[in-house]
Amino acid sequence: PAELPLPYRYEAALAELDTLSLAMESGRLPLDELLVAYRRGAALLALCRDRLQSVEAQVKVLEDGQLKPWRAS
C-alpha cells in the first residue's frame, strides 16, 4: 500500500505521533504493522523537529532587534 503523505500542520503530526505511540505501546499490533508504525513515527518525529527548528530560527531573528519583548505594566 502507498504511504500516506505527512501532515502539513505541526499539531496534526504531533497528534498522529501520539496515537501511533499509544498503539505501539499497547503491544497489540502485529509485527509487520509495528514496523510500519515505527517508520511512520520516525518520519513524523523528523517533521516535528524540523518545524520546531524553523520556528526557533524565526524567533531568533525577531529577537535580534526587530521585535522587543512585551512587558506588562
N, C-alpha and C positions, 0 to 999 in steps of 0.2 A: 504494500500500500504506500501511496505517496505521503510524505511527511507534511504536516500542517505548517503553514507559514508562522513565523514567530509574531506575537502580538506587537503592535506599534507602541502602545502605551506601557510605561513602566509599571503602573498599578496592575494592569491586566497580566503582565508577565509575572509579577510577584504573586498574584493570586493563584495563577496556574501552578507556579513553583510550589506554593504551599499545599495545594491539592495533591500534586504529584508526590510530595514528601510524605504526606499522610498516608497515601495509598501504598507507597513503598514500605513505610514503617509498619503497616498493618500485617505484613507477612502473608497476605492473601493473593498476591499477584503471582501468576505462573512465571517461571524463569525467563521465558522469551519476552513477556510483557514487562518484566522488571528491567531487562536490558534496554528496551525501547524507552521506558520511563526515565531511566538513568541518563540516557543520551539526550532526551528532550530537556531534562532538568539541567544538565550541563550547559546546553545552548541557552536556556532561559537565564541561568545564573550569569553567563557571559554577557548577555544583553543587558541585564540589570546593572552589572558592574560598569559597562560602557556608558550607559545613560547617567549613572551617578557621577562618573569621572567627568563627563561632559558638563553636567550642571556645576560641579565643583570648579571647573575651569572658568565657566562663565561668571560665577560668584567672585572668584579671584580678580577677574578683570573689572568687575563693578566695584570691588573694594579698593582698587588702586586709584582712587580719587574721583571716579565717575559717580559714585553713589555714597553718600555719607550715612552712617548708621543713624537710625531714628532714636531719639532719646525722649522718654516720657517725662513730662514736667511734674 
